[in-house]
Amino acid sequence: MTASLAIDDPVLESFAAEIEGADPITIVGRRTAWDRGGALEGTPREVSAPSGIVAYAPEEMTVTVRAGTPVAELDEALTAANQRCALPDRGGTVGGAVSVGENDPLVLGKGRLRASVLQVRYVSADGRLITGGGPTVKNVTGFDLPRLMTGALGTLGFLAEVILRTNPIPAAATWFRSDDADPFATFDALLHPSAVFWDGTTTWVLLEGHLVDVAAEAAVLASTGAFTETDGPPPLPPHRWSLTPGELRTLGLDHYVASIGVGTVFATEPQRDRMIDPAAREVSSRLKTLFDPTGRLNPGRERSH
């Protein structure tokens, strides 16, 4: 998307001035995912992004929020207007959640995080405040900066403010569970489940929408196994793995909960290192050099995508 300098916000200008310099620097939120991407090199100077909800237009289903705002604070404001967003709430900040790039466990219902980030305002390695994207995506060219910054772990620029897409909270939501259903067949049979979880034995399904739609999907669900209503999903282990269905079936983990149709597995242990395609690594290295030639932003970290 088209990038431009943004020089019309004193709060963000002050944040940019704080970052300007040549010394190694890191951005700190609430440290809920502090180890993602590896340990920092040395002892870089710490800065924190400004916080606060700048503008919220429920009728447009967009919200402008500063990166240091706690996700819980944003969720509270959205809930008051009967809306939600794709950010997962792990106790951290909006900027931290976007920088880590994790989807909410209910991603099938809430949408993918990368697709919900419409605009970013970030501070570059040389201290410039830059805007990429916009509230509406039309007639733009060049780098898709919002998607590029999502999951970049602050290695390409420090997020100052984002515009996020919101969506209505469904009128009805019901969890179901079954001990005899094939989770893959169940997923294929449903039109639009908000979650399908499987721990190797039990399948959990979340159906959301209007009451009539949930009832219709529940009838389909009954044709795939003996499902009963339940209070909610199982506790999700802390570590996220990225796997194909074929890899999942041969994994051999002691305990996991797989998110069917997403490619995510929640496990009790961290995912083992995976081979990265050399071409992808080369592209990533060139991007890092382009955005941060001296390597001063979050030194030692590697992007999560």
Backbone as a ProteinNet text record, in pm:
[ID]
protein_1_A
[PRIMARY]
MTASLAIDDPVLESFAAEIEGADPITIVGRRTAWDRGGALEGTPREVSAPSGIVAYAPEEMTVTVRAGTPVAELDEALTAANQRCALPDRGGTVGGAVSVGENDPLVLGKGRLRASVLQVRYVSADGRLITGGGPTVKNVTGFDLPRLMTGALGTLGFLAEVILRTNPIPAAATWFRSDDADPFATFDALLHPSAVFWDGTTTWVLLEGHLVDVAAEAAVLASTGAFTETDGPPPLPPHRWSLTPGELRTLGLDHYVASIGVGTVFATEPQRDRMIDPAAREVSSRLKTLFDPTGRLNPGRERSH
[TERTIARY]
82.9	0	87.4	28.8	100.8	140.3	265.7	314.8	335.5	312.4	331.9	381.8	448.1	488.1	364.9	361.4	248.4	300.7	266.5	328.4	224.1	104.3	-5.8	-56.4	20.6	-22.9	90.7	77	185.4	225.2	127.5	158.9	247.7	213.2	291.9	425.3	427	552.7	649.7	597.4	681.4	737.3	655.3	700.3	809.9	792.5	894.4	1025.2	1016.9	1137.5	1211.3	1135.5	1197	1276.1	1232	1297.1	1416.2	1413	1518.6	1656.2	1753	1889.3	1957	2069.9	2145.9	2168.3	2125.2	2150.1	2050.1	2087.1	1991.4	1872.6	1752.8	1632.6	1528.3	1446.9	1340	1212.5	1098.4	968.9	906.3	851.4	802.6	654.8	576.3	436.8	419.2	345.5	327.5	405.8	492.6	585	512.5	390.7	317.4	369	441.3	501.3	645.9	714.4	844.4	950.8	937.6	1040.8	1016.8	910.2	883.9	995.5	1041	1143.1	1284.8	1301.1	1435.1	1470.8	1577.7	1622.2	1685.5	1671	1734.1	1885.6	1956.2	2100.4	2136.9	2224.2	2269.7	2160.1	2167.9	2069.9	2020.3	1936.2	1887.3	1801.6	1798.6	1715.3	1567.4	1486.4	1346.2	1255.8	1155.3	1051.7	916.2	811.3	674.9	587.4	494.9	407.1	300	249.5	138.8	12.1	-81.1	-202.9	-326.5	-440.9	-568	-641.8	-774.8	-858.3	-879.2	-835.2	-838.3	-974.4	-1031.8	-1161.8	-1226.2	-1358.2	-1431.7	-1560.6	-1579.9	-1700.7	-1772.6	-1860.3	-1929.1	-2003.8	-2061.7	-2137.3	-2046.4	-1920.5	-1822.5	-1746	-1762.9	-1693.4	-1541.5	-1492.2	-1348.4	-1318.4	-1199.3	-1154.5	-1008.1	-975	-837.6	-785.5	-677.6	-630.4	-478.4	-424.6	-280.1	-223.7	-99.5	-42.1	-22	-5.5	16.1	-110.6	-226.4	-354.7	-371.3	-408.3	-435.1	-548.6	-533.9	-638.8	-769.4	-759.7	-880	-956.5	-885.1	-950.4	-1022.6	-959.2	-1023.8	-1146.8	-1133.9	-1246.8	-1366.1	-1338.2	-1446.1	-1522.6	-1449.4	-1514.4	-1594.3	-1540.9	-1612.4	-1736.9	-1725.4	-1839.1	-1955.9	-1924.9	-2031.1	-2113.5	-2053.9	-2125.7	-2164.6	-2159.1	-2195.7	-2108.7	-1978.4	-1884.8	-1760.5	-1676.9	-1552.8	-1451.7	-1328.4	-1227.4	-1147.3	-1050.9	-976.1	-859.6	-829	-715.1	-738.7	-643.5	-654.5	-619.1	-685.5	-653.5	-576.9	-444.8	-359.6	-304.1	-368.7	-323.1	-228	-202.1	-104.3	-167.9	-87.9	-131.2	-170.9	-237.9	-278.7	-156.4	-57.2	63.4	137.5	141.7	207.2	136	2.1	-75.3	-56.4	-57.2	-37.5	104.8	201.5	341.2	368.2	306.3	321.7	248.6	131	59.9	-23	-50.3	-132.1	-279.9	-348.9	-493.5	-559.2	-678.7	-759.5	-792.5	-802.7	-841.5	-973.3	-1061.2	-1188.1	-1175.1	-1062.2	-1031.2	-1133.6	-1193.2	-1291.3	-1412.7	-1443.3	-1555.8	-1516.6	-1402.9	-1361.6	-1282.8	-1228.5	-1148.7	-1000.5	-918.5	-773.2	-721.6	-626.6	-574.3	-514.1	-433.3	-364.6	-464.2	-579	-680	-756.2	-750.6	-828.4	-749.6	-618	-536.6	-541.5	-617.4	-640.6	-534.1	-482	-381.1	-284.4	-159.5	-59.3	7.8	41.4	129.9	245.4	363	478	597.2	693	815.6	925.3	990.3	1094.5	1225.1	1322.9	1452.4	1523.8	1493.1	1557.3	1468.9	1364.7	1284.8	1174.1	1138.3	1029.3	896.7	791.9	657.1	592	553.7	507	369	283.8	150	140.6	83.8	59.8	-79.9	-148.7	-284.9	-385.4	-507.8	-612.3	-740.7	-838.1	-964.4	-1037.9	-1020.7	-1076.4	-963.3	-964.7	-855.8	-898	-859.3	-895.9	-780.4	-750.8	-657	-523.5	-466.8	-338.2	-238.9	-112	-9.1	111.3	206.6	330	318.2	404.1	403.9	269.7	219.8	103.3	157	179.8	247.4	170.7	37	-31.4	-5.9	-12.8	10.7	157.7	245.3	387.9	425.9	368.6	401.5	336.6	226.4	160.1	244.8	292.1	378.4	525.5	563.9	704.3	783.6	717.1	784.2	865.1	820.7	889.6	1026.9	1055.3	1187.3	1194.8	1079	1076.7	1036.5	979	933.2	854.1	842.8	770.2	630.7	528.6	390.4	354.7	289.3	241.8	89.1	23.8	-121.3	-170.1	-287.2	-344.3	-493	-543.8	-688.3	-727.1	-824.1	-868.1	-1011.5	-1037.9	-1175.7	-1243.9	-1367.7	-1446	-1560.2	-1628.7	-1746.2	-1845.5	-1973.5	-2076	-2058.6	-2090.2	-2097.1	-2222.1	-2208.1	-2324.1	-2438.6	-2560.3	-2678.6	-2686.3	-2633.7	-2638.2	-2504.7	-2465.8	-2341	-2358.2	-2333.2	-2350.9	-2234.7	-2178.3	-2072.9	-2134.8	-2076.6	-2117.5	-1992.5	-2012.3	-1901.7	-1949.4	-1853.8	-1884.1	-1759.6	-1781.7	-1670.6	-1661.1	-1750	-1744.8	-1736.7	-1734.8	-1735.2	-1594.6	-1587.1	-1461.9	-1451.7	-1352.3	-1347.3	-1331.7	-1261.7	-1241	-1370.5	-1444.3	-1573.6	-1673.6	-1666.9	-1755	-1727.8	-1602.3	-1565.4	-1615.4	-1597.2	-1638.5	-1789.8	-1864.2	-2010.1	-2074	-2006.1	-2064.3	-2037.1	-2129.1	-2114.5	-2010.8	-2020.8	-1928	-1915.6	-1847.2	-1826.7	-1730.8	-1747.2	-1655.6	-1535.3	-1544.3	-1430.2	-1463.9	-1362.6	-1370.7	-1240.2	-1248.1	-1131.2	-1136.4	-1018.8	-1009.7	-883.1	-896.4	-780	-736.6	-779.7	-748.2	-858.7	-949.7	-1062.1	-1194.8	-1196.7	-1320.4	-1316.3	-1431.3	-1445.4	-1537.2	-1493	-1574.3	-1603.2	-1726	-1765.5	-1838.2	-1801.6	-1874.2	-1952	-2084.2	-2170.5	-2218.3	-2204.3	-2245.1	-2327.8	-2412	-2490.8	-2629.7	-2723.9	-2863.5	-2917.3	-3017.9	-3071.8	-3111.9	-3176.7	-3223	-3104.8	-2996.5	-2878.7	-2807	-2796.7	-2734	-2815.2	-2948.1	-3033.7	-3016	-3004.9	-2988	-2853.8	-2747.4	-2615.7	-2609.5	-2682.4	-2686.4	-2748.9	-2846.6	-2907.4	-2806.6	-2725.6	-2619.2	-2517.8	-2484.7	-2388	-2433.8	-2562.4	-2615.7	-2598.2	-2585	-2567.9	-2424.1	-2331.1	-2190	-2143.4	-2226	-2186.5	-2285.7	-2263.6	-2352.9	-2306	-2351.9	-2311.9	-2412.3	-2360.5	-2444.1	-2392.3	-2480.5	-2436.9	-2344	-2247.8	-2151	-2120.9	-2053.6	-2030.3	-1927.7	-1834.6	-1731.7	-1623.8	-1514.1	-1406.7	-1320.3	-1230.4	-1136.8	-1030.1	-960	-846	-742.6	-690.1	-594.4	-451.8	-368.6	-227.6	-160.2	-48.5	6.4	82.8	134.6	222	145.7	168.5	102	197.6	149.4	223.7	150.1	223.9	165.8	185.7	73.8	81.6	-24.1	4.7	-94.7	-173.1	-292.6	-366.9	-285.8	-208.6	-127.5	-24.1	40.7	139.1	72.4	-47.6	-119.4	-147.2	-190.3	-227.7	-107.1	13	132.5	219.1	166.1	246.9	298	209.7	251	269.3	205.1	214	129.8	173.7	98.3	-34	-30.3	-153.2	-152.5	-261.5	-274.2	-421.6	-450.3	-583.4	-562.8	-616	-598.8	-718.1	-688.1	-791.9	-810.2	-914.3	-935.9	-974.6	-917.1	-945.2	-860.3	-772.5	-688.6	-541.4	-500.9	-360.4	-283.4	-355.3	-293.1	-318.8	-215.3	-226.8	-173.9	-252.4	-210.4	-150.9	-26.6	44	110.3	150.2	212.9	361	418.5	560.5	578.7	686.7	709.6	731.8	695	717.2	866.7	906.2	1046.2	1079	1206.4	1249	1213.2	1163.8	1128.6	1223	1248.1	1332.3	1261.3	1332.5	1277.6	1332.2	1243.2	1285.3	1392.7	1504.9	1613.6	1569.9	1480.4	1433.1	1353.2	1268.6	1191.2	1282.9	1386.3	1481.5	1555.5	1589.5	1658.9	1569.5	1441.2	1347.2	1333.9	1321.5	1308.8	1431.8	1549.6	1673.9	1682.2	1640.3	1645.2	1546.4	1428.1	1330.9	1385.7	1447.2	1504.3	1610.3	1694.4	1797.4	1736.8	1629.1	1562.2	1499.3	1432.7	1360.8	1449.7	1553.5	1639	1784.1	1849.5	1982.6	2087.9	2076.8	2178.8	2139.3	2019.3	1976.2	1954.6	1905.6	1889.1	1754.8	1654.3	1521.2	1510	1483.4	1470.7	1582.8	1708.1	1820.5	1817.2	1836	1834.2	1704.4	1595.3	1465.9	1452.4	1375.2	1342.6	1192.1	1151.2	1010	941.1	810.5	735	669.6	696.4	640	735.4
-117.9	0	124.3	236	360.6	401.4	439.6	487.3	637.6	706.8	850.6	892.8	1006.3	1062.4	1115.2	1098	1144.7	1243	1371.6	1472.8	1560.9	1505.5	1588	1547.4	1474.4	1428.1	1450.2	1546.9	1576.8	1457.8	1374.4	1258.3	1160.5	1133	1039.5	1100.4	1231.6	1298.5	1288.4	1301.6	1289.3	1148	1048.8	909.3	887.4	945	932	997.4	1113.3	1182	1099.4	1025.3	939.9	826	779.7	667.1	712.8	834.7	885.1	869.4	829.4	811.2	699	654.3	547.2	428.6	438.8	332.8	219.1	95.6	-15.9	16.9	-22.4	17.5	-93	-107.4	-207.1	-143	-190.7	-140	-240.2	-188.4	-272.9	-245.8	-352.8	-341.3	-397.2	-507.7	-571.7	-701.9	-727.2	-840.9	-976.4	-984.8	-1111.7	-1210.5	-1160.5	-1249.4	-1204.5	-1174.4	-1109.4	-1195	-1326.2	-1414.3	-1450.6	-1402.8	-1437.6	-1384.2	-1469.2	-1426.9	-1436.6	-1485.3	-1499.2	-1386.5	-1406.2	-1308.7	-1187.1	-1072.6	-951.1	-958.6	-892.8	-884	-761.3	-781.2	-669.2	-613.3	-484.5	-416.5	-291.2	-308.7	-193.3	-100.3	24.2	122.7	86.5	103.4	66.3	187.7	171.4	273.2	203.1	280.1	227.3	315	252.5	326	401.6	511.3	584.3	499.8	535	456.3	543.8	477.4	547.2	517	516.3	499.8	637.1	655.4	786.2	814.2	717.4	734.8	598.4	594.6	470.5	502.4	438.6	459	325.3	289.8	160.2	140.5	248.4	235.4	203.6	243.2	212	83.8	31.6	-88.4	-73	41.8	65	135.4	110.1	177.8	215.7	338.8	387.7	386.9	315.6	295.1	300.3	361.7	369.7	238.2	212	78	36.5	132.5	96.7	68.7	74.5	51.2	-96.2	-129.5	-270.5	-326.1	-449.1	-512.2	-518.7	-542.1	-550.2	-418	-306.6	-174.9	-155	-196.5	-187.6	-277.3	-399.9	-493	-436.6	-370.1	-311.8	-205.7	-121.7	-17.7	-77.1	-180	-242.4	-315.5	-384.6	-459.4	-367.1	-246.8	-150.6	-115.8	-130.8	-106.4	-237.2	-347.5	-480.3	-522.3	-489.9	-528.9	-593.4	-652.9	-715.5	-701.2	-744.7	-739.8	-869.9	-879.6	-1004.6	-1019.4	-917.4	-926.1	-1028.4	-1115.8	-1203.2	-1125.1	-1151.7	-1084.3	-1180.6	-1161.6	-1241	-1154.2	-1039.4	-950.1	-843.4	-838.1	-744.3	-622.3	-553.5	-431.8	-457.8	-359.6	-370	-383	-297.2	-303.3	-433.8	-484.9	-613.2	-726.1	-725	-831.2	-827.3	-706.9	-696.1	-736.7	-694.6	-727.2	-876.5	-944.8	-1089.5	-1158.8	-1108	-1159.5	-1283.6	-1317.8	-1436.2	-1407.2	-1504.4	-1495.1	-1532.9	-1482.7	-1527.2	-1674.9	-1754.8	-1895.4	-1913.1	-1812.6	-1818.4	-1748.4	-1769.4	-1698.8	-1725.3	-1842.7	-1872.3	-1780.5	-1737.6	-1647.7	-1501.2	-1469.4	-1329.7	-1276.9	-1366.8	-1324.8	-1324.2	-1328.9	-1330.7	-1191.2	-1186.1	-1058.6	-978.2	-1043.6	-970.7	-901.4	-963.2	-903.4	-790.6	-782.7	-682.1	-554	-555.6	-435.5	-353.6	-244.4	-164.6	-58.3	-3.6	102	92.3	121.2	131.2	266.7	321.3	436.8	389.7	390.2	335.8	429.2	410.1	489.3	403.3	455.7	382.2	385.2	310.3	301	435.8	525.1	656.8	763.3	719.1	811.4	883	839.1	901.9	834.7	915.5	863.6	840.5	716.9	676.5	612.5	641.5	584	492.2	374.9	282.9	226.1	217.5	166	277.6	241.5	340.4	273.7	352.8	295.1	215.4	254.8	177.7	147	27.5	-17.1	-2.4	109.9	135.7	208.5	164.1	235.2	263.8	160.1	176.5	80.3	121.7	40.8	32.4	-53.4	-64.5	-166.7	-154.7	-247.1	-245.4	-362.9	-372.9	-363.8	-241.5	-221.2	-277.9	-265.1	-324.5	-474.5	-549.2	-693.8	-723.5	-639.3	-660.5	-639.5	-538.8	-508.8	-606.7	-669.9	-767.2	-893.9	-925.2	-1041.1	-1011.7	-885.9	-851.2	-834.9	-843.9	-838.8	-710.5	-603.5	-476.2	-470.2	-558.1	-559.5	-468	-422.6	-336.7	-193.6	-173.4	-42.7	-61.3	45.7	38.5	96.4	12.6	56.4	165.9	269.5	379.1	381.3	347.4	353.8	264.2	204.9	120	150	124.1	121.3	-24	-71.9	-209.9	-219.1	-325.2	-356.9	-424.4	-389	-454.8	-531.8	-614.8	-685.2	-706.6	-724.2	-735.5	-862.8	-852.9	-971.1	-1050.2	-1179.3	-1256.6	-1257	-1265.9	-1267.1	-1393.8	-1504.1	-1632.4	-1703.1	-1774	-1850.6	-1972.6	-2092.5	-2216.3	-2310.4	-2365.6	-2467.3	-2606.8	-2698.5	-2838.6	-2925.6	-3048.6	-3143.2	-3283.1	-3363.3	-3501.4	-3585.8	-3710.6	-3804.6	-3904.8	-3892.2	-3990.5	-3927.2	-3795.5	-3729.2	-3721.6	-3728.8	-3702.9	-3551.2	-3487.1	-3339.8	-3283.5	-3354.8	-3306	-3315.2	-3425	-3438.5	-3336.8	-3311.9	-3212.7	-3074.5	-3038.2	-2907.9	-2893.3	-2997.2	-2991.9	-2981.1	-3037.8	-3039.5	-2904.7	-2826.2	-2701.1	-2586.9	-2492.9	-2379.1	-2280.9	-2241.4	-2140.1	-2154.3	-2258.6	-2268.7	-2160.8	-2116.4	-2017.7	-2083.6	-2213.1	-2289.5	-2437.3	-2517.5	-2662.8	-2707.8	-2753.8	-2799.7	-2950.8	-3011.4	-3157.9	-3192.2	-3278.2	-3317.5	-3461.3	-3515.9	-3653.7	-3749.4	-3706.8	-3789.6	-3715.7	-3595.4	-3517.2	-3400	-3371.4	-3257.3	-3153.5	-3028.6	-2915.5	-2824.9	-2773.5	-2685.8	-2565	-2445.9	-2323.9	-2277.7	-2263.6	-2210.3	-2072.1	-1973	-1836.3	-1780.5	-1681.7	-1614.7	-1582.7	-1565.2	-1547.3	-1680.9	-1673.5	-1794.9	-1899.1	-1855.3	-1950.5	-2016.4	-1940.7	-1997.1	-2097.1	-2065.2	-2157.8	-2286.6	-2275.2	-2394.2	-2480.2	-2416	-2491.5	-2563.6	-2496.1	-2558.4	-2668.4	-2652.2	-2756.2	-2883.7	-2868.8	-2986.7	-3057.4	-2981.6	-3041.2	-3111.1	-3045.5	-3101.1	-3238	-3251.1	-3377	-3491.6	-3459.9	-3565.2	-3616.9	-3549.4	-3589.4	-3661	-3660.9	-3727.3	-3698.7	-3759.6	-3740.9	-3618.4	-3501.2	-3375.7	-3334.8	-3279.5	-3221.8	-3081.9	-2994.9	-2859.7	-2867.1	-2774.5	-2770.4	-2625.9	-2605	-2468.6	-2391.5	-2463.1	-2392.6	-2486.7	-2430.5	-2513.7	-2569.3	-2660.3	-2709.5	-2603.9	-2613.7	-2523.8	-2545.2	-2436.5	-2446.3	-2439.5	-2537.9	-2533	-2406	-2364.7	-2230.9	-2213.4	-2321.1	-2307	-2336.4	-2252	-2267	-2329	-2433.6	-2496.9	-2469.2	-2463.2	-2451	-2582.7	-2650.8	-2785.6	-2807.3	-2897.3	-2943.7	-3058.7	-3092.3	-3206.1	-3335	-3357	-3478.2	-3484	-3370.9	-3365.1	-3386.3	-3331.5	-3345.4	-3491.6	-3569.2	-3708.2	-3794.4	-3753.7	-3833.4	-3767.4	-3667.6	-3586.2	-3662.3	-3737.3	-3814.1	-3732.8	-3615	-3535.5	-3599.3	-3581.7	-3635.2	-3560.7	-3429.2	-3351.1	-3233.3	-3216.5	-3103.6	-3075.8	-2957.7	-2923	-2858.7	-2922.3	-2873.2	-2786.8	-2674.6	-2590.1	-2631.2	-2710.6	-2768.9	-2658.4	-2666.9	-2568	-2443.6	-2437.7	-2320.3	-2352.2	-2475.6	-2511.6	-2481.1	-2457.1	-2427.1	-2539.9	-2576.7	-2675.6	-2613.3	-2620.4	-2572.8	-2691.2	-2677.8	-2788.8	-2742.9	-2840.8	-2810.3	-2780	-2802.9	-2777.3	-2691.7	-2614.8	-2530.2	-2614.1	-2557.6	-2627.6	-2635.4	-2751.1	-2767.9	-2681.9	-2646.1	-2562.9	-2629.3	-2549.3	-2599.9	-2538.5	-2613.4	-2563.5	-2448.5	-2339.1	-2224.9	-2225.7	-2209.4	-2208.8	-2101.8	-2137.8	-2040.3	-1914.1	-1928.4	-1811.5	-1718.9	-1777.7	-1697	-1626	-1695.2	-1633.5	-1517.2	-1533.6	-1427.4	-1304.8	-1326.6	-1215.7	-1143.1	-1219.4	-1160.5	-1077.7	-1129.7	-1058.1	-927.5	-930.5	-809.9	-704.7	-750	-656.7	-591.4	-670	-616	-511.1	-539.1	-443.9	-316.6	-331.6	-216.2	-126.8	-187.2	-110.7	-67.6	-144.9	-117.7	-150.1	-65.8	-98	-125.7	-61.4	-79.2	-182.6	-238	-341.7	-293.1	-170	-113.9	-147.8	-189.1	-215.4	-359.8	-375.6	-508.9	-601.7	-565.5	-646.7	-788.2	-885.7	-1026.4	-1097.5	-1020.2	-1081.5	-1118.1	-1224.7	-1263.4	-1255.6	-1205.9	-1192.7	-1328.2	-1326.3	-1451.2	-1495	-1428	-1468.7	-1425.3
0	0	0	-36.4	-38.5	102.4	121.9	250	242.1	352.5	354.9	492	496.2	623.6	695.2	827	905.9	1010.5	997.7	1082.7	1150	1174.1	1221.8	1359.7	1437	1568.5	1667.7	1758.7	1852.7	1938.4	1978.1	2062	1986.9	1862.2	1783.7	1742.7	1718.2	1687.1	1804.4	1926	2044.9	2057.2	2024.5	2027.2	1924.5	1806.3	1702.2	1745.7	1809.9	1856	1961.4	2042.1	2144.5	2080.8	1966.5	1898.9	1815.4	1769	1681	1745.2	1666	1714.6	1639.6	1694.1	1629.5	1721.2	1846.9	1944.6	1929.2	1969.6	1969.6	2060.6	2017	2089.4	2079.6	2184	2183.4	2234.5	2186.8	2229.8	2326	2435.4	2544.7	2568.4	2570.8	2609	2749.3	2761.3	2892.2	2904.6	2806.9	2809.5	2814.2	2761	2763.7	2659.8	2559.3	2459	2435.9	2544	2537.6	2470.8	2476.8	2421.7	2275.8	2214.3	2075.4	1985.2	1895.5	1801.4	1852.9	1977.2	2033.4	2128.2	2200.8	2300.3	2232.8	2297.1	2247.9	2264.1	2175.6	2187.2	2270.3	2368.3	2449.7	2537.8	2566.1	2651.3	2579.9	2479.2	2403	2489	2453.3	2522.4	2503.6	2609	2604.2	2585.5	2499.4	2482.6	2484.9	2512.5	2511.8	2423.8	2352.4	2261.2	2338.2	2282.5	2346.2	2347	2434.7	2448.6	2434.4	2415.2	2407.1	2278.3	2284.8	2166.3	2104.7	1982.8	1915.8	1855.4	1786.4	1722.5	1703.3	1724.6	1705.7	1633.1	1518.4	1438.3	1422.6	1517.4	1509.1	1378	1325.2	1201	1081.8	1091.3	986.4	1016.3	1135.8	1183.5	1173.6	1222.5	1231.9	1363.8	1416	1537.1	1519.8	1559.3	1556.6	1699.6	1723.7	1860	1863.5	1967	1980.6	2031.2	1992.6	2008	2152.8	2243.7	2383.5	2461.1	2395.4	2461.9	2497.3	2621.3	2654.3	2568.6	2522.1	2441.7	2521.5	2651.9	2735.4	2734.6	2733.1	2728.6	2596.1	2487.3	2356.5	2352.2	2400.8	2400.9	2477.8	2589.8	2670.5	2591.1	2518.9	2439.3	2324.9	2260.3	2149.1	2197.2	2310	2364	2396.3	2442.5	2474	2350.7	2232.8	2106.8	2038.8	2114.1	2063.9	1945.2	1953.8	1850	1912.4	1826.9	1868.2	1755.2	1779.5	1674	1676.3	1586.9	1569.9	1666.4	1745.8	1836.3	1946.8	1975	2091.4	2217.1	2326.5	2452.6	2542.6	2547.8	2636.2	2747.9	2771	2876.3	2828	2697.7	2644.1	2580.1	2498.2	2432.2	2287.5	2229.7	2089	1999.2	2020.5	1938.2	1953.6	2076.7	2099.5	2028.6	2034	1969.2	1818	1759.9	1614.9	1578.1	1657.3	1627.2	1636.2	1731.5	1742	1627.8	1592.2	1475.2	1498.4	1624.6	1651.6	1628.8	1568.7	1558.2	1690.5	1714	1827.3	1807.5	1914	1897.2	1821.3	1828.2	1754.8	1619.5	1554	1430.6	1320.5	1315.7	1211.3	1222.7	1344.2	1365.2	1365.2	1426.7	1441.1	1321.4	1240.9	1126.3	1158.4	1054.7	1071.6	1102.2	1194.1	1240.5	1125.9	1042.4	936.2	842	819.4	731.9	800.5	933.4	1006.3	1032.1	1008.2	1028.4	900	902.4	782.5	760.9	870	858.8	975.9	950.6	1056.3	1048.3	1164.5	1174.2	1261.4	1206.1	1278	1264.9	1357	1353.8	1293.8	1192.9	1122	1201.2	1152.2	1219.7	1227.1	1134.1	1137.6	1201.5	1274.9	1354.5	1280.3	1160.9	1087.6	1121.3	1129.4	1152.2	1016.2	988.3	855.6	865.9	768.4	760.6	640.3	659.4	549.5	558.7	445.9	444.6	464.4	501.2	521.7	567.6	615.8	664.1	557.6	431.5	320.5	224.4	165.8	80.1	-65.2	-128.4	-267.8	-336.8	-455.4	-541.6	-473.5	-407.9	-342.1	-405.7	-404	-467.1	-375.6	-410.5	-333.3	-222.7	-120.4	-7.3	63.8	101.9	189.7	332	378.9	506.8	626	633.5	748	761.7	651.7	659.4	685.9	633.7	654.7	801.1	865.3	1004	1101.3	1059.2	1145.8	1153.3	1273	1291.8	1274.9	1253.7	1231.1	1360	1475.8	1606.4	1625.8	1563.8	1582.4	1519.3	1425.2	1361.7	1240	1189	1070.9	1105.5	1219.9	1265	1392.9	1473	1600.3	1582.3	1603	1585.4	1685.6	1632.8	1716.6	1724.6	1612.9	1605.7	1492.6	1509.2	1403.9	1388.4	1269.6	1245.9	1222.6	1299.9	1293.6	1243.9	1171.1	1132.6	1251.4	1278.8	1383.2	1318.3	1397.1	1346.3	1459.4	1428.1	1532.5	1616.8	1743.1	1827.6	1787.5	1757.5	1710.8	1811.1	1758.8	1844.9	1928.3	1875.9	1947.7	1932.2	2037.4	2034.6	2124.3	2068	2143.6	2116	2223.2	2212.6	2217.8	2139.4	2138.3	2153	2202.5	2210.9	2175.6	2124.5	2087.1	2108.2	2152.2	2170	2056.1	1955	1847.1	1707.1	1698.2	1567.1	1508.2	1376.6	1305.5	1289.4	1349.9	1346.6	1206.1	1119	983.4	902.7	918.2	851.4	906.3	1035.9	1097	1040.3	1032.5	978.1	834.5	754.1	613.4	597.9	693.3	682.1	716.8	800	848.1	750.2	744	653.6	704.9	831.4	883.8	1036.1	1084.7	1229.1	1277.7	1399.8	1457.1	1522.6	1551	1602.3	1595.9	1561.8	1572.7	1637.1	1761.2	1835.3	1853.3	1859.1	1873.3	1951	2051	2131.2	2103.7	1990.4	1956.3	1993.2	2079.6	2123.2	2113.5	2168.4	2178	2081.2	2021.5	1930.7	1993	1989.5	2035.4	1916.8	1908.8	1798.2	1854.7	1805.1	1839	1716.6	1733.8	1628.8	1672.2	1583.7	1613.3	1498.8	1530.3	1427.7	1479.2	1388.6	1428.6	1480.3	1564.6	1626.7	1522.6	1415.6	1314.7	1244.7	1224.6	1158.9	1248.7	1376.5	1471.1	1479.8	1480.3	1486.7	1362	1245.3	1120.8	1119.2	1163	1166.9	1272.4	1382.7	1485.1	1429.8	1340.9	1278.6	1189.6	1117.8	1036.8	1127.2	1236.6	1331.4	1382	1409	1460.8	1362.5	1234.1	1134.1	1128.2	1195.5	1189.9	1316.4	1421.6	1545.4	1655.4	1771.1	1885.8	1965	1924.8	1988.2	2094.8	2203.7	2308.1	2339.3	2387.4	2425.2	2546.2	2550.8	2659.4	2693.9	2807.3	2856	2772.7	2711.7	2637.4	2589.4	2538.6	2484.7	2596.4	2565.3	2666.1	2692.7	2806.4	2828.8	2717.8	2663.3	2553.7	2608.5	2578.1	2619.9	2567.9	2627.7	2600.3	2470	2411.6	2295.3	2165.6	2064.1	1935	1834	1766.8	1658.7	1529.2	1419.2	1285.9	1213.4	1181.1	1125.4	1018.4	925.4	829.5	893.1	841.1	895.4	893.3	786.6	779.8	890.6	918.6	1026.8	1161.4	1178.2	1303.9	1336.1	1238.1	1262.4	1303.3	1267.8	1299.7	1405.6	1475.2	1565.1	1686.4	1752.5	1868.8	1995.2	2007	2129.4	2239.4	2363.8	2477	2495.6	2479.6	2499.9	2404.1	2331.8	2239.7	2216.8	2166	2116.8	1980.7	1876.8	1740.6	1701	1632.1	1575.3	1430.4	1403.5	1271.2	1171.9	1052	950.1	959.6	1059	1081.8	1062.2	1099	1090.8	1216.9	1327.4	1455.6	1553.7	1628.2	1735	1863.4	1969.9	2101.2	2176.6	2222.1	2286.1	2415	2496	2624.5	2612.2	2495.5	2474.4	2349.6	2342.6	2224.2	2099.5	1984.9	1858.5	1828.9	1778.6	1742.2	1622.8	1608.5	1496	1363.8	1271.4	1139.2	1036	930.9	823.7	751.8	731.2	659.1	517.7	422.3	283.3	262.4	201.8	182.3	108.4	11	-62.8	28.8	115.1	208.7	307.1	353.9	446.6	379	251.3	178.9	163.3	131.1	118.3	252.3	360.1	492.9	528.4	495.8	525.4	447.2	322	241.1	291.7	335.3	391.6	517.4	603.2	725.4	693	595.9	556.8	499	423.3	364.3	470.6	568.8	669.5	786.4	815.9	932.4	897.3	819	766.4	873.1	989.3	1093.7	1198	1186.7	1281.1	1422.2	1437.2	1572.1	1635.7	1556.6	1610	1659.7	1789.6	1849.7	1803.2	1825.2	1774.8	1830.3	1742.4	1781.2	1754	1738.5	1711	1565.2	1539	1402.7	1384.9	1268.9	1239.1	1247.8	1284.8	1298.3	1168.3	1057.4	928.2	818.8
[MASK]
+++++++++++++++++++++++++++++++++++++++++++++++++++++++++++++++++++++++++++++++++++++++++++++++++++++++++++++++++++++++++++++++++++++++++++++++++++++++++++++++++++++++++++++++++++++++++++++++++++++++++++++++++++++++++++++++++++++++++++++++++++++++++++++++++++++++++++++++++++++++++++++++++++++++++++++++++

